[in-house]
Amino acid sequence: DAQKAILDLQTTVNKADYANVAAKVAAAQAVAKTPDDKYAIGQLQLKAAVAQKDNAAEAAAIDTIANSGFVDGATTSKLYASLGTTLYNAKQFPQATAAFQKASTLNPNNSEVLGLLGEAKFAQGQKAEAAAEFQHAVQVVMASGQKPDEALLKRGVTVAYDAKSPLAVQLGREWAAAYPSPDSWRNSIAIYRNMNHPDVEGTLDLLRLMQATSAMTAPGDYALFAEAAAEQSNFNEAKAVLDAGTSSHIVNPSDAQFRDIVNGLKGKPMATEADLESAARMSVSAINLLRVGDRYYGMGNYAKAAEVYRQS
């Protein structure tokens, strides 16, 4: 029943008679009954829209194809994703977001579409929402047993941190887990510190983690570490940290940043292993054992530190 109307539409599109396309589309849709009728109309609409670079008409054509029921969701999702990219490049960000959202709904396991959706939301200033889309994309990839691209993780971390979203910590942890390096560890730890504001003990633990992952690359890292250790009266660890920074040519003890710390440590008592053994025997309180363990750690005796930490 719709054959003649569809052929008329096809002839009109092929002749590039775009002024009459809308009327021919309406006539064909009025008699279309089957999914393939509706799909054929949508394809001809799409051809005309693309030729005219009419984004609104292209969106309407893809809606026709989607609603025809003739093709599967994955195929239609690709059409919406392509439309979204076109709209994004035209800086029509709300429309691009709508297209990417439709593409994602039709194919929820497409991490690339989720990333594009995140970019479209970010372009509108919706930073927290964009971060959530990047995190969703990461989760989709991980759920499939694959490792997310580092670029996706880094983009998610950057956007989430810019938005002051708690997702920045989670994405940073996932980045360091998937791509452990001094850079990923340094940034993920810094984000955690900046967003959670740990106390001195928590800061020390994070700085120890930075040191263990070779993520201490700036003089300020060593200064903060030494000051935090000294504040806990762990002078052994403070001195060991400065010595490590000096030997790696990151710390210059004569610089103003370190001069007071270095001079302050000169008159401080340095614990020996005998001192620590005695201290552990004299008081078995949890906090005392924790402090003893910290000092063993600062001396580089990690096995003994672990033993004492377990007792606490």
N, C-alpha and C positions, 0 to 999 in steps of 0.2 A: 504493500500500500504506500510505503514511503519512498519507493525507488525513484519515481519521477522527480519528486521534490529534492531528493538528495543529489540526483544527477544535475538538476538545475543549479543547485548550490555549488557542486563541483565545477561546472562550466563557468560560473560567475567568478569563482576563486581563481581558476586557471587563467582566465582572461584578465586577472588583476582588476576586475570591476568592483573595487572595494566599496564604492558608494552604495552598492546594492546588496552587499553581503549580509547585512543585518536583517533585511527583509527576507532574503532567501533562507537564512537560518531560522527565522521565526516560522516560515511556512513549512520547513522540513520538520521542525520540532512539533508542530501541530499535528502531524500525521505519523510521527515516529512511534513505534510500539515495542519493538524488540531491542534487546541490549546492543546488538550489532548496528541497528539503525542509529541509535543514540551515539554510539562510539564513532561511527562514520561522520556524523554531523560535528562532533567534537574535534575530530582530526582535521576536518576542513576549516572549522573555525580557527584552530590553532595555526594552520598553515597561513591563513590570511593575516592573523594577528602578528605572527613572527615576521612576515614580509613587510608589514607596516610598522614594526617595532612599537606596537601598541601593547604596553604591559597590562593594562586593565583588561583588554580584550583577550590577551593570552591567559590571564587568570580565569576569566569566565569560560574559556575553551577547556582548560584543564579541569575545571569544576564539572563541565559537561561529561568529559571522559571519565572522571572519577565516579560520577553518579550513574553512569551507564550500566555498571555492573559487568562490563565485558572483559575488563582486564583485572589482574590481581593487584593487591595493595602495593607490592614492591615496585611494580612498573609505574603505577601512578605516583608513588613516592618520589621516584626519580624525576618525573615531570615537575612536581612541586619544588623539588630541590633545585632544579635548573632554573625555574622561574624565580625562586628566592635569590639565587646568585645574580640573575639579571637585575632584579629590583635592588639588591644590595649595592651593586656596582653603579646603579643610577641614584644612589643615596636615598632611596625610598625605603627607609629602614622599618617603619611600622608594617608596611606591606610585605617586606622581605621576611619579617618576623612571622607574620601570619602564614606565609607560604612554607617557611621552614617548619613551623609548628604542625601544619597539615602533613608535611612529608614525614615528620617524626612520629605522628600519631599512626600513620599507615605502616611505618616500618620502625618500630621503637628500638630495634637493636642496631640501628645504623649510627655509629658513634660519630662519623663524619658530619652527618646532618645535625646532630646535637651540638657539635663544635661550631657549625655555621650559625645555628640558632643562638648560641652564646655570643658570637661576634655581633649578630644583629641587635641583640639586647644591649650589649655593651655600647654600641654606636648610638643608642638612644639614651645613654646615661644610666641604664638599669644595671649597675655593676653587681649588686648582690645576686640579682636574678641570673645574670650572665655567669657568675661564678658557679651557681647551682647547675647550670646546663653543662659547664665544663666538667664538673664533678660527676654528673650523670654520665657523660661520655666516657670518662675514665672507668666508672663502675661497669658500664656495658662491655668495654674491652676486657676488663679483668674477669668478668663473669664468663666470658667466652674462653678463658684460659690463656689469653694472649697478654703481652706486655704493652701498655699504652705507649704511644710515641712520646719521646721526651719533650718534644715541642708542645704537645697538648698539655702535659703536666706543668711545664714551666708557664704556659699561658694561663692555665687555671690558677696557679699559685699567684702570679702577678695580679690578675684581675681580682681574686679574692682578697688579697692583702690590700690592694687599693680601695676595695669596698669595706675594709675592716670587718670582713666576714670571718666567723670562726672556721669556715671551710678552708681558710688559708693554712691553718695548722695541719689539718688532715691531708690536704693536697701536698703540702710540703713533706709530710712523713711518707706519703706514697711515692713522691719523687725520689727521695733519698733511698727508699727501699728498692725501687725499680732501677735506679741509676746511681748507685753509691759512688760519690766522688767528693773531693774536698769542697767543690762548689755547691753541690746539692746539700751536703751536710751543713755547710756554713750558713747557707740561706735558710734552710728549714729550721735550724736551731735558732737563728736570729729572729725569725718570724715567731717562733714559739715564745721566745723571751719577750719580744716587744708586745705580744698580744696577751700574755698571761702574767707578766711582771712577777716572776718568782722571787722568793726571799733569798738571802745570801746563800743558804745551803742549797736551795734549788739552782741558783745561778752557778754555784761551784760544780754541781753535778753536770750541768749542761756544758760548762767550760771543759770539764774532764772529757766529756763525750767529743767535743770539738778537737781536743788534743789527740784523742785516740783515733780519730778519723782524718787526721792531718788537715783539719779545717781551720786551724789558727794561722792566718796568713797576714795579719796586720799587727803593728805594734800595740794598738789599743786592746787587742785580745789578751795579750800577755800582761798588760798593765792591769786590766780588770781582774784577770785570774789571780795575779799576785796579791792585789789589794783584798780580794775576797778571801783568799786563803789566810792572809795575815789577820784579817778581821776575826777569823775563827781561831786565831792563835796557832795556826798550822804553819809555823815559820819554815819548817823543812820543805813543805810543798811550794810555798811562795818562792823560796830561793831556787828550788829545782826548776820551777817554771821560768824564772828569769834566766837561769843558766841555759836552759833549752833554747830560749829565744835568742840569747846571745850567740850560742854556737851555730844557730841557723841564720845568723846575720839579719834577723828581723828586729832584735832589740839592741839598742845602743845604750848601755848603762849610764853614760854621761849625759844623755838627753834630759831635758827638764822633766819630761813625762815620767822618767824612771829614777831620777836622782834621789828624790825623797824616799821612794820605796827602798832603793838599794841601801841608802844610809840608815834608814829605820831598821832594816834587818840585821845590820852589823852588830847591834847590841842585844839581839834577841837570842834566847836559849834554843839550841837545836836538839831535839829529842834523839835519843839513841834507842836501839831495839831493846836494850836492857831497861831503859826508862819505861818503854811501852809495856813490856811484860809485867813490870811491877805495877804500873797503873791499872792494867787489866785485872790483876789479882786483887788489888785493894778495893776496887769498886766494880761491881758487876751490873750496875744500872744500865739500862738500854742506851741512854744518852752518852754515858761515859764510854761504853764499848763502841758506839758509833764514832766518837771522837778519836779513840785509839785506832779504829779501823782506818779512818781518814789519814791518820799520820803514817800508818804503814803504807797506805796507798801513795802518799806524797813521797815516801822514801823509795818507791818502786818495788816494794815487796807485796806484790798483788795477791799471791797465794795466802799470805798471812792476813792481809786485809780482808780477803773473802772469808777466811775462817772466823775472824772476829766479828765481821758484819753478821754472819749467820748466828752467832751467839747473842747478838743484840735483838 
